């Protein structure tokens, strides 16, 4: 029996996949959740894990020989997030890659999205998909990548946005991007493909494109949605409507989070179709007509009420996640970058802030060590040359931390190093922290990034 870990099991596709796999007696499933473990059936075990913690992921992955990776980070993962969704996605993919190598996972399935033929000037949403693919390629001996079209199914964010636009607008302005070609796929068809990848050796270890049987424009999709809902909106083509304006009115009309809508809309100018040479070989699994798919999912009682859920993590005590992507100078590693940061910071602040290294402890202080601002403790056990991990142990600027930590890690074949703070709880009142310490941290990291760039260019 194969033991399978599903990362992103509480999401739209993850929940549907769990239901699908219940009927397969040859699969034992581990599902990840940020919450307390949830009861499952005899072949389903829920494990609690912070997906930003390499330690948590490696522990949850023990004993698994396959992983399905369904993780995306467009919605907030902390009370304050400093960093782009694509940098957060990259850290998460790197976590799973490192954990899979540590635990001996044999097969990883990554579900991404269709990509345009021309890949020279992609949006960051599409670039991020490629970066995650690249990162996960070294996670296991076999890595299967599925690039899927828009998924039509209950609880899906793109499907919910499409539905709400049609439901709420009697008159629809159709910018030029609504004429872009797309190839949507029914949720149940996609689940069949995922199940095939987990059970049939012949399709593993490749990059496949998956889409439904019909190529359509977004305007055709909206018209079909209107018919399914019994609506007759007036559609007016407007060529001079920018993507920036589009993402504003899509957010306003649908109520979807801006962090979710903005990256998606900026990718709509690209035609994303199945490539013939990369078409998934089991076409019989993807034959549900678009209109039949719409009729089925539109009539679901719950509608799209769960499509834009608020992450449970935001209900925890206020905490911060800050991630910056920095260049890695040639011949250097993450250990060197961490050491350079501690040497450079006092120079940047001149006589205001000083540092002192005492064994594994690094102390940031003001004038005298008695006025310690932050105290960091390097984890010798968990630090390696390509990843340095320091726990936040105290200081005047830090509240009781729990799992607060700073890390420097190499990513993407040592082209970059990520500087990241996770689960930091400030001592300052929240509103003061947001407009003082948090702002200063970004200024400092941007300046340190320029410092590393200058070293690289020497």
C-alpha positions in Angstrom: 0.0 0.0 0.0 1.3 3.4 -1.0 1.4 6.1 1.8 0.5 9.5 0.3 0.9 13.0 1.9 -1.4 15.7 0.6 -0.1 19.2 1.1 -2.9 21.7 0.8 -5.5 19.1 1.8 -7.8 21.7 3.4 -8.0 23.7 0.1 -10.5 23.5 -2.7 -8.8 20.8 -4.7 -7.3 19.1 -1.7 -10.7 18.4 0.0 -12.1 17.1 -3.3 -9.1 14.9 -3.8 -9.6 13.4 -0.3 -13.1 12.5 -1.2 -12.0 11.0 -4.5 -9.3 8.8 -2.9 -11.5 7.4 -0.2 -12.6 4.6 -2.6 -9.0 3.5 -3.4 -8.0 0.8 -0.9 -4.4 0.9 -2.1 -3.7 4.4 -0.8 -3.1 5.4 2.8 -3.4 9.1 3.2 -1.7 11.7 5.4 -3.4 15.1 5.1 -1.8 18.3 6.4 -3.7 21.0 8.3 -2.6 24.1 10.3 -5.4 23.4 12.7 -5.6 20.6 15.3 -5.8 17.2 13.6 -9.3 16.3 12.2 -10.9 12.9 12.5 -10.6 10.8 9.3 -11.5 7.4 8.1 -9.3 4.3 8.7 -6.9 5.1 5.8 -6.9 8.9 6.4 -4.7 10.6 9.0 -4.7 14.3 9.6 -1.4 15.8 10.9 -1.0 19.3 12.1 1.9 21.2 10.6 3.1 24.8 9.9 3.9 24.6 6.3 6.5 27.4 6.7 8.4 25.1 9.2 10.8 22.6 7.6 10.9 20.6 10.8 7.1 20.3 10.9 6.9 19.2 7.3 9.7 16.6 7.6 8.0 15.1 10.7 4.6 15.0 8.9 6.2 13.4 5.8 7.8 10.5 7.7 6.8 7.2 6.2 5.3 8.6 3.0 6.5 7.5 -0.4 4.3 10.0 -2.4 3.4 13.7 -2.0 0.7 15.7 -3.8 1.7 19.4 -3.6 -1.4 21.7 -3.9 0.0 24.7 -1.9 -0.3 28.4 -2.9 0.3 31.4 -0.8 -1.8 34.3 -2.2 -3.8 34.7 1.0 -2.2 36.0 4.2 -0.3 33.6 6.4 0.3 36.0 9.3 -1.2 39.1 10.9 1.4 41.1 8.9 3.1 39.7 5.8 6.1 41.6 4.3 6.9 39.9 1.1 5.5 38.9 -2.3 3.3 35.8 -2.9 6.0 34.4 -5.2 8.7 34.6 -2.6 6.5 32.9 -0.1 5.6 30.2 -2.6 9.3 29.7 -3.3 10.1 29.2 0.4 7.2 26.7 0.8 8.3 24.7 -2.2 11.9 24.7 -0.9 10.6 23.4 2.5 8.8 20.5 0.8 11.8 19.8 -1.4 14.2 19.6 1.5 11.8 17.5 3.6 11.1 15.1 0.8 14.8 14.5 0.3 15.3 14.0 4.0 12.5 11.5 4.3 13.1 9.5 1.1 9.9 10.4 -0.8 9.9 8.6 -4.1 7.3 10.5 -6.1 6.0 14.1 -6.0 3.0 15.4 -8.0 2.7 19.2 -8.4 -0.5 20.8 -9.6 0.2 24.1 -11.3 -1.4 25.9 -14.2 -1.2 26.1 -17.9 1.5 28.4 -19.3 1.6 30.4 -22.5 3.9 29.4 -25.3 5.9 32.6 -25.1 7.6 32.7 -21.7 9.9 35.7 -22.0 7.7 38.3 -20.2 5.4 36.4 -17.9 3.5 37.9 -15.0 4.9 37.1 -11.6 1.9 34.7 -11.1 3.1 32.6 -14.0 6.8 33.0 -13.2 6.1 31.7 -9.7 4.6 28.5 -11.2 7.8 27.9 -13.1 9.9 28.6 -10.0 7.9 26.2 -7.9 8.3 23.5 -10.7 12.0 24.1 -10.8 12.4 23.9 -7.1 10.3 20.7 -6.7 12.1 18.9 -9.6 14.9 17.9 -7.2 12.5 16.7 -4.4 12.3 13.1 -5.4 13.5 10.5 -8.0 10.1 11.0 -9.8 8.4 14.4 -10.1 5.2 14.7 -12.1 4.0 18.2 -13.0 0.4 18.8 -14.0 -0.3 22.2 -15.7 -4.0 22.6 -15.6 -6.5 25.1 -17.1 -9.1 27.0 -15.0 -10.8 24.4 -12.7 -14.6 24.4 -12.8 -15.9 23.2 -9.5 -17.5 24.2 -6.2 -15.3 26.2 -3.9 -12.7 27.2 -6.6 -11.7 30.8 -6.5 -11.6 31.4 -10.3 -15.0 29.7 -10.7 -16.4 31.7 -7.9 -15.1 35.0 -9.4 -16.6 34.1 -12.8 -20.0 33.2 -11.2 -20.2 36.4 -9.1 -19.4 38.7 -12.0 -22.2 37.2 -14.0 -24.6 37.1 -11.0 -24.0 40.7 -9.9 -23.6 42.7 -13.2 -26.6 43.3 -15.4 -24.2 45.1 -17.8 -20.7 43.7 -18.3 -17.9 45.7 -19.8 -15.6 43.2 -21.6 -12.0 44.4 -21.9 -9.6 43.0 -24.5 -8.4 40.2 -22.2 -11.9 38.6 -22.2 -11.1 37.6 -25.8 -8.0 35.6 -24.6 -8.2 31.8 -25.2 -8.4 29.4 -22.3 -9.0 25.7 -21.8 -11.0 25.1 -18.6 -11.3 21.7 -17.0 -13.9 20.1 -14.8 -12.9 19.4 -11.2 -13.9 15.7 -11.4 -11.8 15.3 -14.6 -8.8 16.8 -12.9 -9.3 14.5 -9.9 -9.3 11.5 -12.3 -6.0 12.7 -13.7 -4.4 13.2 -10.3 -5.5 9.7 -9.3 -4.0 8.3 -12.5 -0.6 10.0 -11.7 -0.6 8.4 -8.2 -1.5 4.9 -9.5 0.0 4.4 -13.0 3.7 4.3 -13.3 3.7 5.1 -17.0 2.7 8.7 -16.6 5.1 9.6 -13.8 8.1 11.9 -14.0 7.0 14.2 -16.8 5.4 17.6 -17.3 1.9 17.3 -18.6 -0.7 19.8 -19.8 -4.3 19.1 -18.8 -7.4 20.9 -20.0 -11.0 20.3 -21.0 -12.2 19.3 -24.5 -13.1 22.9 -25.6 -11.0 26.0 -26.2 -12.9 29.1 -25.2 -12.5 32.8 -24.6 -13.3 34.2 -21.2 -16.2 36.1 -22.7 -17.6 32.8 -24.0 -17.2 31.4 -20.6 -19.1 34.3 -19.0 -21.9 33.9 -21.6 -22.2 30.2 -20.8 -22.2 31.0 -17.1 -25.0 33.5 -17.6 -27.1 30.8 -19.5 -26.5 28.3 -16.6 -27.7 30.9 -14.1 -30.7 32.1 -16.2 -29.2 35.5 -16.5 -29.1 37.8 -19.6 -26.4 40.4 -19.0 -25.6 42.9 -21.7 -21.9 42.5 -22.7 -20.1 45.5 -24.2 -16.6 45.1 -25.6 -14.3 47.9 -24.4 -10.8 47.7 -25.9 -9.3 50.6 -23.8 -9.9 49.0 -20.4 -6.6 48.4 -18.7 -5.7 45.3 -16.6 -5.2 47.6 -13.6 -8.8 48.8 -14.0 -10.0 45.3 -14.5 -8.5 44.0 -11.3 -10.0 46.9 -9.4 -13.6 46.3 -10.6 -13.2 42.5 -10.3 -12.3 42.9 -6.7 -15.1 45.4 -6.1 -17.8 43.4 -7.7 -16.9 39.9 -6.5 -15.7 40.7 -3.0 -12.7 38.4 -3.6 -9.5 39.4 -1.7 -7.3 41.8 -3.6 -4.2 39.6 -2.9 -6.0 36.8 -4.8 -7.5 38.8 -7.7 -4.6 41.0 -8.7 -2.1 38.3 -9.6 -4.8 36.3 -11.4 -6.0 39.2 -13.5 -2.5 40.2 -14.6 -2.1 36.7 -16.1 -5.3 36.9 -18.2 -3.6 38.6 -21.2 -1.9 35.3 -22.0 -3.5 32.5 -24.0 -3.1 29.4 -21.9 -3.8 26.2 -23.9 -2.7 22.6 -23.8 0.4 22.0 -25.8 0.0 19.0 -28.2 3.5 17.6 -27.3 2.7 17.8 -23.6 -0.9 16.7 -23.6 -1.7 14.2 -20.9 -2.0 10.8 -22.6 -5.3 9.7 -20.9 -7.6 12.1 -22.8 -10.5 9.8 -21.9 -10.3 11.2 -18.4 -10.9 14.8 -19.5 -14.0 14.7 -21.7 -16.7 16.6 -19.6 -18.1 19.3 -21.8 -17.9 22.8 -20.4 -21.6 23.4 -20.4 -22.3 20.1 -18.6 -19.6 21.0 -16.0 -21.2 24.4 -15.4 -24.7 23.0 -15.0 -23.5 20.5 -12.5 -21.5 22.9 -10.3 -23.8 25.9 -10.5 -26.6 23.8 -9.1 -24.6 22.9 -6.0 -26.5 24.1 -2.9 -23.5 25.7 -1.1 -22.5 27.8 -4.1 -19.2 29.6 -3.7 -19.5 30.6 0.0 -16.2 28.9 0.9 -14.2 30.1 -2.1 -12.5 33.1 -0.3 -12.0 31.7 3.2 -9.9 33.6 5.8 -6.9 31.5 6.9 -7.3 30.2 10.4 -3.8 31.3 11.2 -4.9 34.9 11.4 -7.0 34.1 14.5 -3.8 33.5 16.4 -2.0 36.2 18.5 -0.6 38.9 16.2 2.6 37.8 14.5 4.7 38.8 11.6 6.2 37.0 8.5 8.7 38.9 6.5 10.5 37.4 3.4 13.0 39.1 1.1 14.8 37.6 -1.9 18.5 38.6 -2.0 21.2 37.9 -4.5 23.8 35.4 -3.5 27.3 36.5 -4.5 29.4 33.9 -6.4 31.3 31.5 -4.2 29.3 32.4 -1.1 26.7 30.4 0.9 23.8 31.1 3.3 26.2 30.8 6.3 28.4 33.5 4.8 25.3 35.7 4.2 24.1 35.3 7.8 27.6 36.3 9.1 27.9 39.2 6.7 24.5 40.5 7.9 25.6 40.6 11.5 28.8 42.4 10.5 27.1 44.8 8.2 24.1 45.9 10.4 26.2 47.9 13.0 27.9 49.7 10.1 24.5 50.6 8.6 23.2 52.0 11.9 26.6 53.5 12.8 26.7 53.9 16.6 23.0 53.3 17.2 22.9 49.6 17.1 25.7 47.2 17.8 26.1 43.4 17.7 27.9 41.0 19.9 28.4 37.3 19.1 28.7 35.0 22.1 29.0 31.4 21.1 25.7 30.6 19.4 24.1 33.8 20.6 23.9 37.0 18.6 22.9 40.1 20.5 21.6 43.3 18.9 21.9 46.1 21.5 21.7 49.9 22.0 24.8 51.5 23.5 25.2 48.7 26.1 24.4 45.0 26.1 22.1 45.7 29.0 19.8 47.4 26.5 19.4 44.3 24.3 17.0 44.9 21.5 16.9 41.4 20.0 18.7 38.2 21.1 19.1 35.4 18.5 20.2 31.9 19.1 21.7 29.9 16.3 20.4 26.4 16.0 23.6 24.4 15.4 21.6 21.2 15.0 19.3 22.5 12.3 21.7 24.9 10.5 23.7 23.9 7.5 25.9 25.9 5.1 22.9 26.3 2.7 20.4 27.2 5.5 21.1 29.1 8.7 18.4 29.1 11.4 18.3 31.4 14.4 15.6 31.4 17.0 14.5 34.7 18.6 15.0 34.3 22.3 14.2 37.8 23.7 15.1 41.5 23.8 13.2 44.7 24.3 11.6 44.6 20.9 10.4 41.0 21.2 7.4 39.6 23.1 7.4 36.0 24.3 8.2 34.2 21.0 7.2 30.6 20.9 8.5 29.8 17.4 9.8 33.1 16.3 12.9 32.7 14.1 15.1 34.2 11.4 16.6 32.2 8.6 18.8 32.6 5.6 18.4 29.9 2.9 19.7 29.2 -0.6 17.1 28.6 -3.3 17.0 27.9 -7.1 20.4 26.3 -7.5 22.1 29.0 -5.4 20.9 31.9 -7.5 19.3 33.6 -4.5 19.2 33.6 -0.8 16.0 34.1 1.1 16.1 36.2 4.3 12.9 35.4 6.3 11.4 36.1 9.7 8.6 33.7 10.8 6.2 33.9 13.6 7.7 37.0 15.2 5.7 38.6 18.0 6.7 42.2 18.6 6.8 43.7 22.1 5.6 47.1 20.9 1.9 47.8 20.6 0.7 46.5 17.2 -0.1 49.9 15.6 3.2 51.4 16.7 5.1 48.3 15.5 3.5 48.4 12.1 4.6 52.0 11.4 8.0 51.9 13.1 9.9 48.7 13.6 8.2 46.9 10.7 9.1 49.8 8.3 12.6 49.9 9.6 13.1 46.2 9.0 12.1 46.6 5.3 14.5 49.5 4.9 17.3 47.5 6.5 16.7 44.4 4.3 16.5 46.4 1.1 19.8 48.1 2.0 21.4 44.8 2.8 20.2 43.5 -0.5 22.0 46.4 -2.3 25.1 45.6 -0.2 25.1 42.0 -1.5 24.5 43.2 -5.0 27.5 45.5 -4.8 29.6 42.5 -3.6 28.4 40.4 -6.5 29.3 43.1 -9.0 32.8 43.5 -7.8 
